[in-house]
């Protein structure tokens, strides 16, 4: 894009004069906003060589559009845009379709190392609208909102390409190239035309190594979480049948003393309570282990009290698998934070969602500034070392407590659980192994947060490269090195 084919008259409101040579496939004014033009000019005329995305992949396919009536309990994972989360794929929450879909929709098949890019929907330009499919034995296909890319190894480092696709310069291109008639959408010609900066191979490898290391952290974290869950389930002799729906049951009067609704007296809940009453392990009611605090309103707190700098407000939408996405947090004015000391959060408190998607629990990590629980969050603070918070988090997030939480829920439009019902949750204790299980969970959190930070570093490296601020000389000379797995293992030794 030559400098003489457009002229920006004003940033706000946007006013731009463009050459007729720029009008190719699009004529709408939105496509020629100053921000988009300056971004593409910097990519094409900057010091870093570039190529079009279409020349860098050997496979570039849209996913399939199976009918929702074909969704199954088991089968092949169907990856949708909502399953692209924190720059990876959330396989645990993916819906399933019958096995034959895998062979029927060959172009929609996903393999380990494929890059998945969201190309349809209102959030196609969000930072985590792209993910790299992890190493797994699971078969998966993508739906129509996802575009599947396999990079040409001789053309570009695939991990580096992934980092580029999370960067601001690439996301601006996705937004510019989207049609805005209904749902935003990137067509094939637009995708092929996206500009990718291609620095020296050593620089690509340096940035790509951080992406690769992040993937290794996630993989190791997943194994630790699975090990902790398996150990807990073996100790309480958990039967997965408790998680399955039951069609009918008898309810004794004792169970109906508090509430008579079907939700409270669900067959799963009744079976679970019978299991806990007959179990050989100890159980404790939650309010004997923690102090529970939550807000009912906050003296008129609204978005008008949100500020750029101030104490964080945790709302629950910032929860990720084992860590909090601090970049997604909002801040509130200091005086509003000071009004509610009962919901101030500190390291090793447990924050549990009580409205909307209820029952999600996470241990609060070390904080570098103040944080408060929002109106959808209950604060659980351990009483005098009665239980390890990481063990308690695992138990709350396990079906043994989640079934109880769902039975306690009230509200039709938005599920809700009160402090009264939170207090009555029954917590299994396996004291001989709680410390070991807790360490596995804490290490999982550490690795997941490290993976998130490494992915963010790789994204920032691409952006500083384009700004001319990345220490390319240090990378090329070997003086600047990316972290190693050995470095991360040393971090874990202190847990």
Secondary structure, 3 states (H helix, E strand, C coil): CCHHHEEEEECCCCEEEECHHHCCCCCCHHHHCHHHHHHHHHHHHCCCCEEEHHHCEEEEEECECCCHHHEECCCEEEECHHHEECCEECHHHCEEECCHHHHHCHHHECCCCCEEEECECCCCCCCCCEEECCCCCCCEEEECCEEEEEECCCCCCHHHHHHHHCCHHHHHHHHHCCECCCCCECCHHHHHHCEEECCCHHHHHHHHHHHHHHHHHHHHHHHHHHHHHHHHHHHHCCCHHHHCCCCCCCCCHHHHCCCCCCCCCCHHHHHHHHHHHHCCCEEEEHHHCEEEEECCCCCCCCHHHEECCCEEEECCCCECCCCECHHHCEEECHHHHHCCHHHEECCCCEEEECECCCCCEEECCCCCCCEEECCCEEEEEECCCCCCHHHHHHHHHCHHHHHHHHHHCECCCCCECCHHHHHCCEEEECCCCHHHHHHHHHHHHHHHHHHHHHHHHHHHHHHHHHCCCCCHHHHHHCCCCCCCHHHHHHHHHCC
